[in-house]
Amino acid sequence: MLIKRLAGEGVFEHEELDLLREALDQLCLLRGISIQSPEAEAIAQALITHYTTGLRGEELIRAFIASRHSAR
């Protein structure tokens, strides 16, 4: 699992990994990209970073989208 591999062992609870995976799935679906792609890996890493700052749920997804728009 991409999220689990990037997050590292023992860093997050199972429920947190599920939440991150759900957010990743939603973003990949919205962008029309494969979960196996390098872009998906970049998204997963960004989600983990935002999650560690305290963002959850829709706030997490909105923060990711906002960070990608400002990076352009």
The first five atom37 places (N, CA, C, CB, O) and aatype in JSON, in Angstrom:
{
  "aatype": [12, 10, 9, 11, 1, 10, 0, 7, 6, 7, 19, 13, 6, 8, 6, 6, 10, 3, 10, 10, 1, 6, 0, 10, 3, 5, 10, 4, 10, 10, 1, 7, 9, 15, 9, 5, 15, 14, 6, 0, 6, 0, 9, 0, 5, 0, 10, 9, 16, 8, 18, 16, 16, 7, 10, 1, 7, 6, 6, 10, 9, 1, 0, 13, 9, 0, 15, 1, 8, 15, 0, 1],
  "atom_mask": [
    [1, 1, 1, 1, 1],
    [1, 1, 1, 1, 1],
    [1, 1, 1, 1, 1],
    [1, 1, 1, 1, 1],
    [1, 1, 1, 1, 1],
    [1, 1, 1, 1, 1],
    [1, 1, 1, 1, 1],
    [1, 1, 1, 0, 1],
    [1, 1, 1, 1, 1],
    [1, 1, 1, 0, 1],
    [1, 1, 1, 1, 1],
    [1, 1, 1, 1, 1],
    [1, 1, 1, 1, 1],
    [1, 1, 1, 1, 1],
    [1, 1, 1, 1, 1],
    [1, 1, 1, 1, 1],
    [1, 1, 1, 1, 1],
    [1, 1, 1, 1, 1],
    [1, 1, 1, 1, 1],
    [1, 1, 1, 1, 1],
    [1, 1, 1, 1, 1],
    [1, 1, 1, 1, 1],
    [1, 1, 1, 1, 1],
    [1, 1, 1, 1, 1],
    [1, 1, 1, 1, 1],
    [1, 1, 1, 1, 1],
    [1, 1, 1, 1, 1],
    [1, 1, 1, 1, 1],
    [1, 1, 1, 1, 1],
    [1, 1, 1, 1, 1],
    [1, 1, 1, 1, 1],
    [1, 1, 1, 0, 1],
    [1, 1, 1, 1, 1],
    [1, 1, 1, 1, 1],
    [1, 1, 1, 1, 1],
    [1, 1, 1, 1, 1],
    [1, 1, 1, 1, 1],
    [1, 1, 1, 1, 1],
    [1, 1, 1, 1, 1],
    [1, 1, 1, 1, 1],
    [1, 1, 1, 1, 1],
    [1, 1, 1, 1, 1],
    [1, 1, 1, 1, 1],
    [1, 1, 1, 1, 1],
    [1, 1, 1, 1, 1],
    [1, 1, 1, 1, 1],
    [1, 1, 1, 1, 1],
    [1, 1, 1, 1, 1],
    [1, 1, 1, 1, 1],
    [1, 1, 1, 1, 1],
    [1, 1, 1, 1, 1],
    [1, 1, 1, 1, 1],
    [1, 1, 1, 1, 1],
    [1, 1, 1, 0, 1],
    [1, 1, 1, 1, 1],
    [1, 1, 1, 1, 1],
    [1, 1, 1, 0, 1],
    [1, 1, 1, 1, 1],
    [1, 1, 1, 1, 1],
    [1, 1, 1, 1, 1],
    [1, 1, 1, 1, 1],
    [1, 1, 1, 1, 1],
    [1, 1, 1, 1, 1],
    [1, 1, 1, 1, 1],
    [1, 1, 1, 1, 1],
    [1, 1, 1, 1, 1],
    [1, 1, 1, 1, 1],
    [1, 1, 1, 1, 1],
    [1, 1, 1, 1, 1],
    [1, 1, 1, 1, 1],
    [1, 1, 1, 1, 1],
    [1, 1, 1, 1, 1]
  ],
  "atom_positions": [
    [[0.85, -1.18, 0.0], [0.0, 0.0, 0.0], [0.89, 1.24, 0.0], [-0.96, 0.0, 1.23], [1.79, 1.36, 0.83]],
    [[0.65, 2.12, -0.91], [1.46, 3.32, -1.1], [1.52, 4.18, 0.16], [0.92, 4.13, -2.26], [2.61, 4.57, 0.59]],
    [[0.38, 4.48, 0.73], [0.34, 5.33, 1.93], [1.13, 4.7, 3.06], [-1.12, 5.58, 2.37], [1.93, 5.37, 3.72]],
    [[0.92, 3.43, 3.3], [1.6, 2.75, 4.4], [3.11, 2.75, 4.18], [1.08, 1.3, 4.54], [3.88, 2.96, 5.12]],
    [[3.54, 2.51, 2.96], [4.97, 2.5, 2.65], [5.58, 3.87, 2.89], [5.21, 2.05, 1.19], [6.66, 3.97, 3.47]],
    [[4.92, 4.92, 2.44], [5.46, 6.27, 2.6], [5.38, 6.77, 4.05], [4.72, 7.22, 1.7], [6.24, 7.52, 4.49]],
    [[4.35, 6.34, 4.77], [4.17, 6.81, 6.14], [5.15, 6.16, 7.1], [2.75, 6.52, 6.6], [5.49, 6.75, 8.13]],
    [[5.61, 4.98, 6.78], [6.53, 4.29, 7.68], [5.79, 3.44, 8.7], [0.0, 0.0, 0.0], [4.61, 3.67, 8.99]],
    [[6.48, 2.48, 9.22], [5.88, 1.56, 10.18], [5.7, 2.22, 11.54], [6.75, 0.3, 10.33], [6.6, 2.89, 12.04]],
    [[4.52, 2.04, 12.14], [4.26, 2.48, 13.5], [4.06, 3.97, 13.69], [0.0, 0.0, 0.0], [3.93, 4.43, 14.83]],
    [[4.04, 4.74, 12.62], [3.89, 6.18, 12.74], [2.42, 6.56, 12.9], [4.49, 6.89, 11.52], [2.08, 7.44, 13.69]],
    [[1.55, 5.89, 12.14], [0.12, 6.2, 12.15], [-0.69, 4.99, 12.6], [-0.34, 6.65, 10.76], [-0.28, 3.84, 12.41]],
    [[-1.84, 5.27, 13.19], [-2.79, 4.23, 13.55], [-3.45, 3.7, 12.28], [-3.86, 4.76, 14.56], [-3.44, 4.37, 11.25]],
    [[-4.03, 2.52, 12.35], [-4.7, 1.91, 11.2], [-5.79, 2.82, 10.65], [-5.3, 0.55, 11.6], [-5.93, 2.95, 9.43]],
    [[-6.56, 3.45, 11.53], [-7.65, 4.33, 11.1], [-7.11, 5.56, 10.35], [-8.47, 4.78, 12.31], [-7.73, 6.03, 9.4]],
    [[-5.96, 6.05, 10.79], [-5.35, 7.19, 10.11], [-4.88, 6.8, 8.71], [-4.18, 7.75, 10.94], [-5.04, 7.57, 7.76]],
    [[-4.31, 5.63, 8.58], [-3.88, 5.16, 7.27], [-5.08, 5.0, 6.34], [-3.13, 3.82, 7.39], [-5.0, 5.31, 5.15]],
    [[-6.2, 4.51, 6.89], [-7.43, 4.38, 6.09], [-7.91, 5.74, 5.6], [-8.54, 3.69, 6.91], [-8.31, 5.89, 4.44]],
    [[-7.86, 6.74, 6.47], [-8.29, 8.08, 6.1], [-7.39, 8.64, 5.0], [-8.29, 9.01, 7.33], [-7.88, 9.22, 4.04]],
    [[-6.09, 8.48, 5.14], [-5.15, 8.96, 4.14], [-5.35, 8.24, 2.81], [-3.72, 8.77, 4.62], [-5.29, 8.86, 1.75]],
    [[-5.59, 6.94, 2.87], [-5.81, 6.17, 1.65], [-7.09, 6.63, 0.94], [-5.89, 4.66, 1.96], [-7.13, 6.74, -0.29]],
    [[-8.12, 6.89, 1.71], [-9.38, 7.37, 1.13], [-9.18, 8.72, 0.44], [-10.47, 7.49, 2.22], [-9.69, 8.94, -0.66]],
    [[-8.44, 9.62, 1.08], [-8.16, 10.92, 0.48], [-7.35, 10.76, -0.8], [-7.4, 11.83, 1.48], [-7.62, 11.43, -1.8]],
    [[-6.36, 9.87, -0.78], [-5.55, 9.61, -1.97], [-6.41, 9.05, -3.09], [-4.41, 8.63, -1.64], [-6.31, 9.49, -4.24]],
    [[-7.26, 8.1, -2.77], [-8.16, 7.52, -3.78], [-9.04, 8.59, -4.41], [-9.04, 6.42, -3.16], [-9.21, 8.62, -5.63]],
    [[-9.6, 9.48, -3.58], [-10.47, 10.55, -4.09], [-9.71, 11.48, -5.02], [-11.07, 11.35, -2.93], [-10.2, 11.83, -6.09]],
    [[-8.51, 11.87, -4.61], [-7.73, 12.8, -5.43], [-7.28, 12.15, -6.73], [-6.52, 13.3, -4.64], [-7.27, 12.81, -7.78]],
    [[-6.9, 10.9, -6.69], [-6.5, 10.21, -7.92], [-7.69, 10.08, -8.87], [-5.92, 8.81, -7.6], [-7.54, 10.25, -10.08]],
    [[-8.85, 9.78, -8.33], [-10.05, 9.69, -9.15], [-10.38, 11.04, -9.77], [-11.24, 9.19, -8.31], [-10.68, 11.11, -10.97]],
    [[-10.34, 12.09, -8.97], [-10.63, 13.44, -9.49], [-9.67, 13.85, -10.59], [-10.58, 14.45, -8.36], [-10.06, 14.52, -11.53]],
    [[-8.42, 13.46, -10.47], [-7.4, 13.84, -11.44], [-7.25, 12.84, -12.58], [-6.07, 14.0, -10.74], [-6.54, 13.09, -13.56]],
    [[-7.92, 11.69, -12.46], [-7.86, 10.68, -13.5], [-6.48, 10.03, -13.63], [0.0, 0.0, 0.0], [-6.01, 9.75, -14.73]],
    [[-5.84, 9.81, -12.48], [-4.51, 9.19, -12.52], [-4.53, 7.84, -11.81], [-3.48, 10.12, -11.87], [-5.37, 7.57, -10.96]],
    [[-3.58, 7.02, -12.18], [-3.45, 5.69, -11.59], [-2.84, 5.8, -10.19], [-2.6, 4.78, -12.49], [-1.96, 6.61, -9.95]],
    [[-3.33, 4.96, -9.3], [-2.78, 4.9, -7.94], [-1.33, 4.42, -7.96], [-3.65, 3.98, -7.06], [-0.6, 4.6, -6.99]],
    [[-0.92, 3.81, -9.06], [0.43, 3.28, -9.21], [1.4, 4.3, -9.81], [0.4, 2.05, -10.08], [2.59, 4.0, -9.95]],
    [[0.94, 5.49, -10.16], [1.75, 6.46, -10.89], [2.67, 7.26, -9.96], [0.85, 7.42, -11.67], [2.43, 7.35, -8.75]],
    [[3.72, 7.83, -10.54], [4.59, 8.72, -9.75], [3.82, 9.94, -9.2], [5.76, 9.2, -10.61], [4.11, 10.42, -8.11]],
    [[2.84, 10.42, -9.97], [2.03, 11.55, -9.49], [1.25, 11.15, -8.24], [1.07, 12.03, -10.59], [1.11, 11.95, -7.31]],
    [[0.73, 9.93, -8.21], [0.01, 9.45, -7.03], [0.93, 9.38, -5.82], [-0.62, 8.08, -7.3], [0.52, 9.69, -4.7]],
    [[2.17, 8.99, -6.05], [3.14, 8.94, -4.95], [3.4, 10.35, -4.41], [4.46, 8.29, -5.41], [3.5, 10.54, -3.2]],
    [[3.51, 11.33, -5.29], [3.71, 12.71, -4.86], [2.49, 13.21, -4.07], [3.97, 13.63, -6.08], [2.64, 13.91, -3.07]],
    [[1.31, 12.85, -4.54], [0.08, 13.23, -3.83], [0.07, 12.6, -2.44], [-1.18, 12.8, -4.63], [-0.24, 13.26, -1.46]],
    [[0.4, 11.32, -2.37], [0.41, 10.61, -1.08], [1.38, 11.28, -0.1], [0.8, 9.14, -1.29], [1.04, 11.46, 1.07]],
    [[2.56, 11.63, -0.57], [3.53, 12.28, 0.3], [3.03, 13.63, 0.79], [4.87, 12.46, -0.43], [3.2, 13.98, 1.96]],
    [[2.4, 14.38, -0.1], [1.84, 15.68, 0.29], [0.7, 15.51, 1.3], [1.34, 16.45, -0.95], [0.6, 16.29, 2.25]],
    [[-0.15, 14.51, 1.1], [-1.23, 14.26, 2.05], [-0.68, 13.93, 3.43], [-2.12, 13.12, 1.56], [-1.19, 14.41, 4.44]],
    [[0.35, 13.1, 3.48], [0.97, 12.74, 4.76], [1.52, 13.99, 5.44], [2.09, 11.69, 4.56], [1.35, 14.17, 6.65]],
    [[2.18, 14.84, 4.67], [2.73, 16.08, 5.22], [1.63, 16.95, 5.79], [3.52, 16.84, 4.14], [1.74, 17.45, 6.91]],
    [[0.55, 17.16, 5.03], [-0.57, 17.97, 5.51], [-1.23, 17.33, 6.72], [-1.6, 18.18, 4.38], [-1.63, 18.03, 7.65]],
    [[-1.36, 16.0, 6.72], [-1.99, 15.29, 7.83], [-1.21, 15.52, 9.13], [-2.09, 13.79, 7.53], [-1.81, 15.7, 10.19]],
    [[0.1, 15.51, 9.04], [0.91, 15.69, 10.25], [0.81, 17.1, 10.82], [2.37, 15.36, 9.94], [1.21, 17.33, 11.96]],
    [[0.28, 18.04, 10.03], [0.07, 19.4, 10.55], [-1.28, 19.53, 11.25], [0.16, 20.42, 9.43], [-1.6, 20.58, 11.8]],
    [[-2.07, 18.46, 11.22], [-3.35, 18.47, 11.93], [-4.58, 18.52, 11.04], [0.0, 0.0, 0.0], [-5.7, 18.51, 11.55]],
    [[-4.39, 18.57, 9.74], [-5.55, 18.63, 8.85], [-6.16, 17.24, 8.68], [-5.15, 19.2, 7.47], [-5.45, 16.24, 8.62]],
    [[-7.49, 17.2, 8.61], [-8.22, 15.95, 8.47], [-9.37, 16.12, 7.49], [-8.75, 15.47, 9.84], [-9.81, 17.24, 7.23]],
    [[-9.85, 15.02, 6.94], [-11.04, 15.0, 6.09], [-10.97, 15.95, 4.92], [0.0, 0.0, 0.0], [-9.98, 16.01, 4.2]],
    [[-12.05, 16.7, 4.73], [-12.13, 17.63, 3.61], [-11.07, 18.73, 3.71], [-13.53, 18.26, 3.56], [-10.57, 19.21, 2.69]],
    [[-10.73, 19.13, 4.94], [-9.67, 20.14, 5.1], [-8.36, 19.63, 4.51], [-9.48, 20.49, 6.6], [-7.6, 20.39, 3.9]],
    [[-8.1, 18.36, 4.69], [-6.89, 17.74, 4.16], [-6.86, 17.82, 2.64], [-6.78, 16.28, 4.62], [-5.85, 18.19, 2.05]],
    [[-7.96, 17.46, 2.02], [-8.05, 17.48, 0.56], [-7.97, 18.91, 0.04], [-9.35, 16.81, 0.08], [-7.27, 19.18, -0.94]],
    [[-8.67, 19.83, 0.68], [-8.63, 21.24, 0.25], [-7.22, 21.81, 0.37], [-9.62, 22.08, 1.07], [-6.78, 22.56, -0.5]],
    [[-6.52, 21.48, 1.44], [-5.15, 21.98, 1.63], [-4.23, 21.44, 0.55], [-4.62, 21.59, 3.02], [-3.37, 22.16, 0.05]],
    [[-4.42, 20.17, 0.19], [-3.6, 19.59, -0.88], [-3.86, 20.32, -2.18], [-3.89, 18.08, -1.03], [-2.92, 20.72, -2.87]],
    [[-5.12, 20.51, -2.53], [-5.47, 21.17, -3.79], [-4.93, 22.6, -3.8], [-7.01, 21.17, -3.99], [-4.39, 23.04, -4.81]],
    [[-5.07, 23.31, -2.69], [-4.57, 24.69, -2.61], [-3.05, 24.72, -2.77], [-4.99, 25.34, -1.27], [-2.52, 25.61, -3.44]],
    [[-2.36, 23.78, -2.18], [-0.9, 23.77, -2.28], [-0.45, 23.48, -3.72], [-0.3, 22.74, -1.32], [0.57, 24.01, -4.16]],
    [[-1.19, 22.68, -4.43], [-0.84, 22.37, -5.82], [-1.11, 23.55, -6.74], [-1.62, 21.15, -6.3], [-0.37, 23.78, -7.7]],
    [[-2.17, 24.31, -6.44], [-2.48, 25.49, -7.26], [-1.44, 26.59, -7.04], [-3.88, 26.02, -6.95], [-1.07, 27.29, -7.98]],
    [[-0.99, 26.74, -5.82], [0.0, 27.8, -5.53], [1.39, 27.42, -6.04], [0.05, 28.08, -4.01], [2.23, 28.29, -6.23]],
    [[1.63, 26.12, -6.27], [2.94, 25.67, -6.76], [3.09, 25.89, -8.25], [3.14, 24.2, -6.43], [4.2, 25.79, -8.78]],
    [[2.01, 26.18, -8.95], [2.07, 26.39, -10.4], [2.56, 27.75, -10.79], [0.72, 26.17, -11.01], [2.66, 28.05, -11.98]]
  ]
}
